[in-house]
Amino acid sequence: MIKLTKYLAVGGGLLGAVCTVAYRLWGGWALLALAITFATTGYHFGVRLGVGAVFDRCMGNRADCSKPWYQVRPWEERLYRRLQVKRWKDKMPTFHPDTFSPKEHTWEEIAQAMCQAELVHETNILMSFLPLLAAHWVGAFPVFLVTSVLGALFDLLLAVMQRYNRPRILRLAARQAQKDRAAV
């Protein structure tokens, strides 16, 4: 997944540059739309790599799961049932699967990584709309809007998945801690 994301970031940027040159040479709305789509795709994947790296460096997958921000509200649980998160959550990609592996980490460590992943996705949602600023100079606002909304929706699904799964992981962590205390 990491390699694919890097390829999409670089490839999108390169294709965006090629289409921009072609648009400057020959004009045409289709070339402009392609240039914007490829360039913003490169941006979206590049930003996701950058935001993830910043959070990894700053937090190191060590978030305080008891903070109010990470607490799932009762209305969220109802929303998740309506969205049928349980049916599609296992079909979503995982950027660092080993980070969420109970063979390599405790349940508490996994819950902390989930909190960090949630923050990454929430930050990415906000970053998804920065390309809209370029529409002021470039034009083609609808193309920028579509790519921004799609990028934000993808990260929203991933943030929802983290919030949906975390209570179960925290229950497993509590059980494991109880077993560890009982063994002492």
N, CA and C atoms as an extended XYZ file, in Angstrom:
552
Properties=species:S:1:pos:R:3:atomname:S:1:resname:S:1:resid:I:1 pbc="F F F"
N         0.823       -1.195        0.000 N   MET     1
C         0.000        0.000        0.000 CA  MET     1
C         0.866        1.257        0.000 C   MET     1
N         1.993        1.195        0.703 N   ILE     2
C         2.872        2.362        0.780 CA  ILE     2
C         3.447        2.672       -0.596 C   ILE     2
N         3.932        1.635       -1.291 N   LYS     3
C         4.497        1.841       -2.625 CA  LYS     3
C         3.454        2.412       -3.575 C   LYS     3
N         2.252        1.853       -3.533 N   LEU     4
C         1.171        2.321       -4.404 CA  LEU     4
C         0.880        3.801       -4.148 C   LEU     4
N         0.820        4.179       -2.887 N   THR     5
C         0.550        5.574       -2.543 CA  THR     5
C         1.651        6.486       -3.069 C   THR     5
N         2.891        6.061       -2.932 N   LYS     6
C         4.008        6.860       -3.453 CA  LYS     6
C         3.937        6.973       -4.971 C   LYS     6
N         3.651        5.865       -5.645 N   TYR     7
C         3.532        5.891       -7.103 CA  TYR     7
C         2.410        6.827       -7.545 C   TYR     7
N         1.278        6.776       -6.839 N   LEU     8
C         0.155        7.635       -7.200 CA  LEU     8
C         0.474        9.105       -6.952 C   LEU     8
N         1.211        9.391       -5.891 N   ALA     9
C         1.595       10.775       -5.604 CA  ALA     9
C         2.518       11.305       -6.700 C   ALA     9
N         3.566       10.551       -7.008 N   VAL    10
C         4.534       10.987       -8.020 CA  VAL    10
C         3.906       10.939       -9.414 C   VAL    10
N         3.234        9.841       -9.718 N   GLY    11
C         2.607        9.699      -11.038 CA  GLY    11
C         1.553       10.757      -11.299 C   GLY    11
N         0.737       11.032      -10.305 N   GLY    12
C        -0.277       12.074      -10.465 CA  GLY    12
C         0.355       13.427      -10.720 C   GLY    12
N         1.409       13.729       -9.976 N   GLY    13
C         2.109       14.998      -10.180 CA  GLY    13
C         2.718       15.097      -11.567 C   GLY    13
N         3.366       14.010      -12.018 N   LEU    14
C         3.989       14.014      -13.349 CA  LEU    14
C         2.948       14.119      -14.462 C   LEU    14
N         1.890       13.322      -14.358 N   LEU    15
C         0.836       13.393      -15.377 CA  LEU    15
C         0.154       14.760      -15.371 C   LEU    15
N        -0.006       15.336      -14.171 N   GLY    16
C        -0.561       16.681      -14.074 CA  GLY    16
C         0.313       17.692      -14.790 C   GLY    16
N         1.643       17.558      -14.635 N   ALA    17
C         2.576       18.465      -15.313 CA  ALA    17
C         2.514       18.287      -16.825 C   ALA    17
N         2.465       17.041      -17.290 N   VAL    18
C         2.390       16.767      -18.731 CA  VAL    18
C         1.106       17.351      -19.316 C   VAL    18
N         0.003       17.136      -18.641 N   CYS    19
C        -1.279       17.661      -19.134 CA  CYS    19
C        -1.311       19.190      -19.081 C   CYS    19
N        -0.641       19.768      -18.106 N   THR    20
C        -0.573       21.231      -18.022 CA  THR    20
C         0.186       21.791      -19.216 C   THR    20
N         1.314       21.166      -19.545 N   VAL    21
C         2.091       21.597      -20.720 CA  VAL    21
C         1.240       21.442      -21.982 C   VAL    21
N         0.565       20.308      -22.126 N   ALA    22
C        -0.287       20.082      -23.296 CA  ALA    22
C        -1.407       21.120      -23.356 C   ALA    22
N        -1.986       21.450      -22.219 N   TYR    23
C        -3.045       22.466      -22.179 CA  TYR    23
C        -2.500       23.831      -22.612 C   TYR    23
N        -1.300       24.161      -22.150 N   ARG    24
C        -0.680       25.453      -22.533 CA  ARG    24
C        -0.396       25.502      -24.035 C   ARG    24
N        -0.037       24.350      -24.601 N   LEU    25
C         0.276       24.302      -26.032 CA  LEU    25
C        -0.976       24.313      -26.908 C   LEU    25
N        -1.965       23.501      -26.549 N   TRP    26
C        -3.107       23.302      -27.426 CA  TRP    26
C        -4.441       23.795      -26.867 C   TRP    26
N        -4.474       24.081      -25.556 N   GLY    27
C        -5.736       24.522      -24.968 CA  GLY    27
C        -6.735       23.377      -24.871 C   GLY    27
N        -7.939       23.725      -24.554 N   GLY    28
C        -9.001       22.719      -24.470 CA  GLY    28
C        -9.373       22.398      -23.030 C   GLY    28
N       -10.670       22.380      -22.797 N   TRP    29
C       -11.173       22.152      -21.443 CA  TRP    29
C       -10.803       20.764      -20.941 C   TRP    29
N       -10.812       19.769      -21.815 N   ALA    30
C       -10.504       18.396      -21.394 CA  ALA    30
C        -9.074       18.286      -20.872 C   ALA    30
N        -8.120       18.928      -21.541 N   LEU    31
C        -6.735       18.886      -21.066 CA  LEU    31
C        -6.588       19.599      -19.720 C   LEU    31
N        -7.314       20.702      -19.567 N   LEU    32
C        -7.280       21.411      -18.285 CA  LEU    32
C        -7.860       20.525      -17.185 C   LEU    32
N        -8.980       19.876      -17.468 N   ALA    33
C        -9.601       18.993      -16.469 CA  ALA    33
C        -8.665       17.840      -16.111 C   ALA    33
N        -7.999       17.268      -17.113 N   LEU    34
C        -7.045       16.185      -16.841 CA  LEU    34
C        -5.858       16.687      -16.018 C   LEU    34
N        -5.340       17.861      -16.378 N   ALA    35
C        -4.211       18.431      -15.627 CA  ALA    35
C        -4.588       18.633      -14.161 C   ALA    35
N        -5.756       19.179      -13.934 N   ILE    36
C        -6.206       19.420      -12.553 CA  ILE    36
C        -6.426       18.096      -11.831 C   ILE    36
N        -7.078       17.161      -12.502 N   THR    37
C        -7.379       15.874      -11.864 CA  THR    37
C        -6.097       15.132      -11.488 C   THR    37
N        -5.158       15.049      -12.434 N   PHE    38
C        -3.908       14.350      -12.129 CA  PHE    38
C        -3.105       15.087      -11.056 C   PHE    38
N        -2.998       16.401      -11.185 N   ALA    39
C        -2.210       17.170      -10.209 CA  ALA    39
C        -2.828       17.087       -8.820 C   ALA    39
N        -4.149       17.195       -8.721 N   THR    40
C        -4.767       17.110       -7.393 CA  THR    40
C        -4.707       15.684       -6.849 C   THR    40
N        -4.747       14.693       -7.734 N   THR    41
C        -4.568       13.312       -7.271 CA  THR    41
C        -3.178       13.151       -6.671 C   THR    41
N        -2.175       13.661       -7.375 N   GLY    42
C        -0.809       13.635       -6.835 CA  GLY    42
C        -0.734       14.365       -5.508 C   GLY    42
N        -1.398       15.518       -5.443 N   TYR    43
C        -1.427       16.292       -4.195 CA  TYR    43
C        -2.057       15.468       -3.068 C   TYR    43
N        -3.230       14.906       -3.330 N   HIS    44
C        -3.951       14.173       -2.282 CA  HIS    44
C        -3.123       13.006       -1.740 C   HIS    44
N        -2.515       12.245       -2.617 N   PHE    45
C        -1.707       11.120       -2.140 CA  PHE    45
C        -0.433       11.598       -1.461 C   PHE    45
N         0.181       12.647       -1.997 N   GLY    46
C         1.384       13.204       -1.369 CA  GLY    46
C         1.104       13.770        0.009 C   GLY    46
N        -0.001       14.475        0.133 N   VAL    47
C        -0.373       15.041        1.434 CA  VAL    47
C        -0.636       13.928        2.443 C   VAL    47
N        -1.276       12.872        2.020 N   ARG    48
C        -1.554       11.774        2.942 CA  ARG    48
C        -0.253       11.148        3.450 C   ARG    48
N         0.721       11.021        2.567 N   LEU    49
C         2.029       10.529        3.011 CA  LEU    49
C         2.670       11.512        3.991 C   LEU    49
N         2.624       12.784        3.669 N   GLY    50
C         3.244       13.804        4.520 CA  GLY    50
C         2.570       13.938        5.874 C   GLY    50
N         1.251       13.994        5.880 N   VAL    51
C         0.512       14.120        7.147 CA  VAL    51
C         0.777       12.906        8.027 C   VAL    51
N         0.743       11.721        7.437 N   GLY    52
C         1.026       10.499        8.204 CA  GLY    52
C         2.427       10.519        8.798 C   GLY    52
N         3.392       10.973        8.007 N   ALA    53
C         4.779       11.028        8.491 CA  ALA    53
C         4.922       12.018        9.642 C   ALA    53
N         4.257       13.160        9.543 N   VAL    54
C         4.330       14.157       10.624 CA  VAL    54
C         3.728       13.590       11.910 C   VAL    54
N         2.571       12.960       11.808 N   PHE    55
C         1.946       12.384       13.007 CA  PHE    55
C         2.788       11.239       13.570 C   PHE    55
N         3.368       10.422       12.693 N   ASP    56
C         4.242        9.342       13.179 CA  ASP    56
C         5.418        9.914       13.958 C   ASP    56
N         5.998       10.961       13.413 N   ARG    57
C         7.165       11.571       14.068 CA  ARG    57
C         6.789       12.227       15.397 C   ARG    57
N         5.646       12.904       15.421 N   CYS    58
C         5.232       13.636       16.626 CA  CYS    58
C         4.621       12.733       17.700 C   CYS    58
N         3.854       11.742       17.284 N   MET    59
C         3.112       10.931       18.254 CA  MET    59
C         3.668        9.523       18.421 C   MET    59
N         4.254        8.979       17.387 N   GLY    60
C         4.800        7.628       17.469 CA  GLY    60
C         3.780        6.577       17.872 C   GLY    60
N         2.531        6.736       17.397 N   ASN    61
C         1.439        5.800       17.728 CA  ASN    61
C         1.192        5.697       19.227 C   ASN    61
N         1.386        6.786       19.938 N   ARG    62
C         1.153        6.818       21.387 CA  ARG    62
C         0.174        7.925       21.724 C   ARG    62
N        -1.088        7.674       21.491 N   ALA    63
C        -2.136        8.639       21.801 CA  ALA    63
C        -2.805        8.243       23.109 C   ALA    63
N        -3.336        9.213       23.806 N   ASP    64
C        -4.076        8.968       25.044 CA  ASP    64
C        -5.537        8.720       24.687 C   ASP    64
N        -5.920        7.456       24.673 N   CYS    65
C        -7.268        7.063       24.250 CA  CYS    65
C        -8.368        7.575       25.167 C   CYS    65
N        -8.004        8.050       26.348 N   SER    66
C        -9.024        8.532       27.286 CA  SER    66
C        -9.416        9.983       27.022 C   SER    66
N        -8.721       10.664       26.132 N   LYS    67
C        -9.047       12.066       25.828 CA  LYS    67
C       -10.458       12.147       25.248 C   LYS    67
N       -11.174       13.221       25.574 N   PRO    68
C       -12.559       13.351       25.092 CA  PRO    68
C       -12.704       13.261       23.570 C   PRO    68
N       -11.717       13.756       22.831 N   TRP    69
C       -11.809       13.746       21.368 CA  TRP    69
C       -12.008       12.333       20.823 C   TRP    69
N       -11.417       11.353       21.479 N   TYR    70
C       -11.453        9.984       20.964 CA  TYR    70
C       -12.673        9.187       21.428 C   TYR    70
N       -13.479        9.768       22.303 N   GLN    71
C       -14.616        9.042       22.844 CA  GLN    71
C       -15.764        9.015       21.838 C   GLN    71
N       -16.295        7.831       21.614 N   VAL    72
C       -17.418        7.666       20.693 CA  VAL    72
C       -18.696        8.057       21.416 C   VAL    72
N       -19.460        8.946       20.792 N   ARG    73
C       -20.714        9.432       21.378 CA  ARG    73
C       -21.851        8.466       21.031 C   ARG    73
N       -22.908        8.456       21.853 N   PRO    74
C       -24.044        7.557       21.569 CA  PRO    74
C       -24.656        7.782       20.181 C   PRO    74
N       -24.729        9.035       19.737 N   TRP    75
C       -25.308        9.301       18.417 CA  TRP    75
C       -24.441        8.701       17.314 C   TRP    75
N       -23.130        8.601       17.554 N   GLU    76
C       -22.241        8.004       16.550 CA  GLU    76
C       -22.557        6.523       16.380 C   GLU    76
N       -22.812        5.848       17.485 N   GLU    77
C       -23.120        4.422       17.408 CA  GLU    77
C       -24.358        4.189       16.550 C   GLU    77
N       -25.366        5.044       16.721 N   ARG    78
C       -26.573        4.921       15.894 CA  ARG    78
C       -26.242        5.201       14.423 C   ARG    78
N       -25.421        6.208       14.196 N   LEU    79
C       -25.017        6.537       12.828 CA  LEU    79
C       -24.266        5.371       12.186 C   LEU    79
N       -23.360        4.757       12.936 N   TYR    80
C       -22.565        3.654       12.392 CA  TYR    80
C       -23.448        2.459       12.043 C   TYR    80
N       -24.487        2.235       12.840 N   ARG    81
C       -25.426        1.154       12.506 CA  ARG    81
C       -26.159        1.489       11.207 C   ARG    81
N       -26.585        2.744       11.078 N   ARG    82
C       -27.287        3.163        9.857 CA  ARG    82
C       -26.390        3.057        8.635 C   ARG    82
N       -25.128        3.412        8.803 N   LEU    83
C       -24.165        3.340        7.697 CA  LEU    83
C       -23.686        1.912        7.431 C   LEU    83
N       -24.076        1.002        8.298 N   GLN    84
C       -23.699       -0.408        8.196 CA  GLN    84
C       -22.188       -0.581        8.106 C   GLN    84
N       -21.481        0.124        8.986 N   VAL    85
C       -20.018        0.095        8.991 CA  VAL    85
C       -19.504       -1.327        9.140 C   VAL    85
N       -20.175       -2.122        9.929 N   LYS    86
C       -19.728       -3.505       10.162 CA  LYS    86
C       -19.617       -4.289        8.854 C   LYS    86
N       -20.475       -3.968        7.875 N   ARG    87
C       -20.483       -4.709        6.610 CA  ARG    87
C       -19.331       -4.336        5.688 C   ARG    87
N       -18.841       -3.093        5.750 N   TRP    88
C       -17.828       -2.672        4.778 CA  TRP    88
C       -16.452       -2.384        5.372 C   TRP    88
N       -16.345       -2.332        6.688 N   LYS    89
C       -15.076       -1.922        7.304 CA  LYS    89
C       -13.908       -2.848        6.954 C   LYS    89
N       -14.174       -4.120        6.774 N   ASP    90
C       -13.101       -5.066        6.463 CA  ASP    90
C       -12.633       -4.984        5.008 C   ASP    90
N       -13.352       -4.234        4.200 N   LYS    91
C       -12.981       -4.090        2.794 CA  LYS    91
C       -12.103       -2.864        2.558 C   LYS    91
N       -11.897       -2.056        3.589 N   MET    92
C       -11.102       -0.829        3.459 CA  MET    92
C        -9.616       -1.164        3.551 C   MET    92
N        -8.787       -0.406        2.828 N   PRO    93
C        -7.340       -0.666        2.869 CA  PRO    93
C        -6.726       -0.222        4.201 C   PRO    93
N        -5.624       -0.850        4.552 N   THR    94
C        -4.857       -0.478        5.736 CA  THR    94
C        -3.454       -0.123        5.279 C   THR    94
N        -3.018        1.081        5.623 N   PHE    95
C        -1.729        1.575        5.154 CA  PHE    95
C        -0.572        0.814        5.788 C   PHE    95
N        -0.635        0.617        7.104 N   HIS    96
C         0.391       -0.135        7.840 CA  HIS    96
C        -0.293       -1.278        8.597 C   HIS    96
N        -0.577       -2.396        7.938 N   PRO    97
C        -1.300       -3.480        8.610 CA  PRO    97
C        -0.603       -3.983        9.874 C   PRO    97
N         0.730       -3.982        9.883 N   ASP    98
C         1.454       -4.483       11.049 CA  ASP    98
C         1.206       -3.613       12.289 C   ASP    98
N         0.853       -2.360       12.098 N   THR    99
C         0.565       -1.456       13.219 CA  THR    99
C        -0.659       -1.931       13.998 C   THR    99
N        -1.563       -2.628       13.323 N   PHE   100
C        -2.812       -3.062       13.941 CA  PHE   100
C        -2.849       -4.577       14.168 C   PHE   100
N        -1.673       -5.196       14.173 N   SER   101
C        -1.581       -6.641       14.346 CA  SER   101
C        -1.452       -7.011       15.817 C   SER   101
N        -2.398       -7.818       16.344 N   PRO   102
C        -2.287       -8.262       17.742 CA  PRO   102
C        -1.133       -9.236       17.961 C   PRO   102
N        -0.551       -9.741       16.887 N   LYS   103
C         0.627      -10.605       17.021 CA  LYS   103
C         1.871       -9.777       17.318 C   LYS   103
N         1.868       -8.518       16.884 N   GLU   104
C         3.035       -7.662       17.061 CA  GLU   104
C         2.860       -6.591       18.138 C   GLU   104
N         1.603       -6.311       18.528 N   HIS   105
C         1.335       -5.229       19.477 CA  HIS   105
C         0.262       -5.641       20.477 C   HIS   105
N         0.277       -4.982       21.618 N   THR   106
C        -0.794       -5.202       22.602 CA  THR   106
C        -2.049       -4.498       22.102 C   THR   106
N        -3.184       -4.861       22.695 N   TRP   107
C        -4.439       -4.207       22.321 CA  TRP   107
C        -4.389       -2.723       22.665 C   TRP   107
N        -3.731       -2.384       23.753 N   GLU   108
C        -3.593       -0.972       24.138 CA  GLU   108
C        -2.785       -0.206       23.078 C   GLU   108
N        -1.704       -0.801       22.609 N   GLU   109
C        -0.899       -0.149       21.567 CA  GLU   109
C        -1.699        0.014       20.276 C   GLU   109
N        -2.489       -0.987       19.953 N   ILE   110
C        -3.330       -0.900       18.752 CA  ILE   110
C        -4.352        0.215       18.908 C   ILE   110
N        -4.973        0.324       20.069 N   ALA   111
C        -5.946        1.403       20.308 CA  ALA   111
C        -5.279        2.773       20.181 C   ALA   111
N        -4.062        2.910       20.696 N   GLN   112
C        -3.347        4.177       20.576 CA  GLN   112
C        -3.045        4.493       19.112 C   GLN   112
N        -2.648        3.495       18.353 N   ALA   113
C        -2.382        3.691       16.925 CA  ALA   113
C        -3.663        4.069       16.186 C   ALA   113
N        -4.780        3.510       16.611 N   MET   114
C        -6.062        3.846       15.997 CA  MET   114
C        -6.418        5.309       16.245 C   MET   114
N        -6.128        5.795       17.450 N   CYS   115
C        -6.379        7.209       17.748 CA  CYS   115
C        -5.533        8.095       16.842 C   CYS   115
N        -4.271        7.734       16.684 N   GLN   116
C        -3.399        8.512       15.805 CA  GLN   116
C        -3.902        8.441       14.366 C   GLN   116
N        -4.281        7.263       13.913 N   ALA   117
C        -4.781        7.104       12.545 CA  ALA   117
C        -6.036        7.962       12.337 C   ALA   117
N        -6.881        8.015       13.346 N   GLU   118
C        -8.075        8.861       13.249 CA  GLU   118
C        -7.678       10.319       13.040 C   GLU   118
N        -6.712       10.801       13.815 N   LEU   119
C        -6.250       12.185       13.658 CA  LEU   119
C        -5.670       12.433       12.271 C   LEU   119
N        -4.920       11.468       11.773 N   VAL   120
C        -4.350       11.588       10.425 CA  VAL   120
C        -5.475       11.755        9.408 C   VAL   120
N        -6.488       10.906        9.495 N   HIS   121
C        -7.583       10.970        8.520 CA  HIS   121
C        -8.393       12.254        8.675 C   HIS   121
N        -8.594       12.712        9.888 N   GLU   122
C        -9.322       13.966       10.088 CA  GLU   122
C        -8.530       15.156        9.537 C   GLU   122
N        -7.225       15.133        9.720 N   THR   123
C        -6.383       16.185        9.152 CA  THR   123
C        -6.420       16.124        7.632 C   THR   123
N        -6.381       14.913        7.086 N   ASN   124
C        -6.452       14.751        5.636 CA  ASN   124
C        -7.766       15.275        5.066 C   ASN   124
N        -8.842       15.123        5.822 N   ILE   125
C       -10.131       15.662        5.369 CA  ILE   125
C       -10.011       17.166        5.164 C   ILE   125
N        -9.421       17.838        6.144 N   LEU   126
C        -9.238       19.289        6.021 CA  LEU   126
C        -8.303       19.639        4.867 C   LEU   126
N        -7.211       18.898        4.751 N   MET   127
C        -6.229       19.155        3.697 CA  MET   127
C        -6.805       18.891        2.306 C   MET   127
N        -7.831       18.077        2.228 N   SER   128
C        -8.448       17.764        0.939 CA  SER   128
C        -9.026       19.000        0.257 C   SER   128
N        -9.376       19.999        1.051 N   PHE   129
C       -10.032       21.166        0.475 CA  PHE   129
C        -9.066       22.307        0.139 C   PHE   129
N        -7.800       22.169        0.457 N   LEU   130
C        -6.828       23.199        0.099 CA  LEU   130
C        -6.713       23.429       -1.418 C   LEU   130
N        -6.807       22.388       -2.248 N   PRO   131
C        -6.720       22.635       -3.694 CA  PRO   131
C        -7.804       23.585       -4.216 C   PRO   131
N        -8.899       23.740       -3.480 N   LEU   132
C        -9.943       24.667       -3.926 CA  LEU   132
C        -9.405       26.090       -4.063 C   LEU   132
N        -8.363       26.406       -3.282 N   LEU   133
C        -7.767       27.734       -3.378 CA  LEU   133
C        -7.160       27.960       -4.769 C   LEU   133
N        -6.651       26.905       -5.380 N   ALA   134
C        -6.054       27.024       -6.712 CA  ALA   134
C        -7.108       27.349       -7.767 C   ALA   134
N        -8.346       27.005       -7.513 N   ALA   135
C        -9.406       27.279       -8.483 CA  ALA   135
C        -9.544       28.781       -8.731 C   ALA   135
N        -9.151       29.577       -7.780 N   HIS   136
C        -9.203       31.036       -7.934 CA  HIS   136
C        -8.307       31.476       -9.098 C   HIS   136
N        -7.155       30.850       -9.253 N   TRP   137
C        -6.209       31.227      -10.303 CA  TRP   137
C        -6.377       30.404      -11.570 C   TRP   137
N        -6.721       29.138      -11.405 N   VAL   138
C        -6.762       28.228      -12.543 CA  VAL   138
C        -8.137       28.197      -13.199 C   VAL   138
N        -9.165       28.353      -12.394 N   GLY   139
C       -10.525       28.166      -12.887 CA  GLY   139
C       -10.927       26.714      -12.698 C   GLY   139
N       -11.935       26.295      -13.396 N   ALA   140
C       -12.426       24.909      -13.352 CA  ALA   140
C       -12.761       24.476      -11.926 C   ALA   140
N       -13.445       25.326      -11.203 N   PHE   141
C       -13.813       25.038       -9.813 CA  PHE   141
C       -14.489       23.675       -9.654 C   PHE   141
N       -15.414       23.272      -10.553 N   PRO   142
C       -16.064       21.966      -10.363 CA  PRO   142
C       -15.079       20.793      -10.308 C   PRO   142
N       -14.014       20.843      -11.102 N   VAL   143
C       -13.042       19.741      -11.101 CA  VAL   143
C       -12.315       19.704       -9.759 C   VAL   143
N       -11.907       20.869       -9.263 N   PHE   144
C       -11.257       20.937       -7.957 CA  PHE   144
C       -12.213       20.454       -6.861 C   PHE   144
N       -13.462       20.853       -6.961 N   LEU   145
C       -14.442       20.466       -5.941 CA  LEU   145
C       -14.650       18.955       -5.912 C   LEU   145
N       -14.786       18.345       -7.073 N   VAL   146
C       -15.012       16.888       -7.136 CA  VAL   146
C       -13.833       16.131       -6.530 C   VAL   146
N       -12.601       16.498       -6.922 N   THR   147
C       -11.444       15.777       -6.382 CA  THR   147
C       -11.306       16.011       -4.885 C   THR   147
N       -11.622       17.211       -4.413 N   SER   148
C       -11.532       17.497       -2.980 CA  SER   148
C       -12.574       16.723       -2.186 C   SER   148
N       -13.786       16.702       -2.690 N   VAL   149
C       -14.863       15.987       -1.984 CA  VAL   149
C       -14.575       14.485       -1.964 C   VAL   149
N       -14.120       13.931       -3.078 N   LEU   150
C       -13.808       12.493       -3.113 CA  LEU   150
C       -12.675       12.151       -2.145 C   LEU   150
N       -11.634       12.981       -2.116 N   GLY   151
C       -10.538       12.749       -1.177 CA  GLY   151
C       -11.010       12.818        0.266 C   GLY   151
N       -11.838       13.813        0.570 N   ALA   152
C       -12.348       13.971        1.930 CA  ALA   152
C       -13.257       12.800        2.320 C   ALA   152
N       -14.101       12.363        1.401 N   LEU   153
C       -15.001       11.242        1.704 CA  LEU   153
C       -14.225        9.961        1.989 C   LEU   153
N       -13.164        9.727        1.230 N   PHE   154
C       -12.355        8.535        1.462 CA  PHE   154
C       -11.771        8.563        2.877 C   PHE   154
N       -11.203        9.699        3.271 N   ASP   155
C       -10.636        9.791        4.617 CA  ASP   155
C       -11.712        9.768        5.693 C   ASP   155
N       -12.885       10.295        5.391 N   LEU   156
C       -13.990       10.234        6.347 CA  LEU   156
C       -14.367        8.781        6.627 C   LEU   156
N       -14.421        7.970        5.586 N   LEU   157
C       -14.718        6.537        5.776 CA  LEU   157
C       -13.664        5.876        6.671 C   LEU   157
N       -12.405        6.226        6.457 N   LEU   158
C       -11.338        5.634        7.269 CA  LEU   158
C       -11.395        6.120        8.715 C   LEU   158
N       -11.725        7.382        8.929 N   ALA   159
C       -11.866        7.898       10.298 CA  ALA   159
C       -13.051        7.234       10.998 C   ALA   159
N       -14.144        7.069       10.276 N   VAL   160
C       -15.322        6.392       10.838 CA  VAL   160
C       -14.956        4.964       11.232 C   VAL   160
N       -14.210        4.301       10.375 N   MET   161
C       -13.798        2.925       10.663 CA  MET   161
C       -12.969        2.858       11.954 C   MET   161
N       -12.053        3.819       12.131 N   GLN   162
C       -11.233        3.843       13.353 CA  GLN   162
C       -12.120        4.034       14.581 C   GLN   162
N       -13.038        4.977       14.496 N   ARG   163
C       -13.912        5.257       15.644 CA  ARG   163
C       -14.858        4.088       15.921 C   ARG   163
N       -15.305        3.422       14.873 N   TYR   164
C       -16.196        2.284       15.034 CA  TYR   164
C       -15.488        1.123       15.725 C   TYR   164
N       -14.262        0.846       15.327 N   ASN   165
C       -13.526       -0.312       15.848 CA  ASN   165
C       -12.922       -0.084       17.233 C   ASN   165
N       -12.590        1.157       17.561 N   ARG   166
C       -11.819        1.412       18.777 CA  ARG   166
C       -12.502        0.942       20.077 C   ARG   166
N       -13.806        1.142       20.290 N   PRO   167
C       -14.399        0.656       21.546 CA  PRO   167
C       -14.195       -0.847       21.764 C   PRO   167
N       -14.303       -1.616       20.710 N   ARG   168
C       -14.092       -3.068       20.829 CA  ARG   168
C       -12.639       -3.365       21.183 C   ARG   168
N       -11.714       -2.662       20.566 N   ILE   169
C       -10.291       -2.864       20.849 CA  ILE   169
C        -9.980       -2.455       22.286 C   ILE   169
N       -10.591       -1.375       22.763 N   LEU   170
C       -10.369       -0.936       24.152 CA  LEU   170
C       -10.930       -1.957       25.148 C   LEU   170
N       -12.047       -2.587       24.799 N   ARG   171
C       -12.578       -3.652       25.666 CA  ARG   171
C       -11.604       -4.828       25.717 C   ARG   171
N       -11.030       -5.179       24.581 N   LEU   172
C       -10.029       -6.248       24.556 CA  LEU   172
C        -8.797       -5.855       25.379 C   LEU   172
N        -8.393       -4.598       25.296 N   ALA   173
C        -7.243       -4.113       26.068 CA  ALA   173
C        -7.538       -4.189       27.561 C   ALA   173
N        -8.757       -3.830       27.951 N   ALA   174
C        -9.130       -3.884       29.372 CA  ALA   174
C        -9.135       -5.327       29.874 C   ALA   174
N        -9.650       -6.238       29.055 N   ARG   175
C        -9.650       -7.653       29.434 CA  ARG   175
C        -8.229       -8.188       29.575 C   ARG   175
N        -7.375       -7.796       28.633 N   GLN   176
C        -5.987       -8.241       28.685 CA  GLN   176
C        -5.292       -7.697       29.936 C   GLN   176
N        -5.535       -6.434       30.269 N   ALA   177
C        -4.944       -5.836       31.465 CA  ALA   177
C        -5.454       -6.539       32.725 C   ALA   177
N        -6.705       -6.892       32.724 N   GLN   178
C        -7.296       -7.602       33.877 CA  GLN   178
C        -6.648       -8.987       34.020 C   GLN   178
N        -6.458       -9.684       32.906 N   LYS   179
C        -5.803      -10.981       32.950 CA  LYS   179
C        -4.358      -10.849       33.441 C   LYS   179
N        -3.675       -9.808       32.970 N   ASP   180
C        -2.282       -9.580       33.376 CA  ASP   180
C        -2.198       -9.298       34.876 C   ASP   180
N        -3.144       -8.519       35.395 N   ARG   181
C        -3.164       -8.236       36.850 CA  ARG   181
C        -3.466       -9.488       37.645 C   ARG   181
N        -4.369      -10.302       37.138 N   ALA   182
C        -4.740      -11.535       37.834 CA  ALA   182
C        -3.564      -12.537       37.843 C   ALA   182
N        -2.754      -12.496       36.811 N   ALA   183
C        -1.612      -13.415       36.733 CA  ALA   183
C        -0.494      -13.058       37.667 C   ALA   183
N        -0.479      -11.816       38.135 N   VAL   184
C         0.620      -11.361       39.010 CA  VAL   184
C         0.412      -11.765       40.399 C   VAL   184
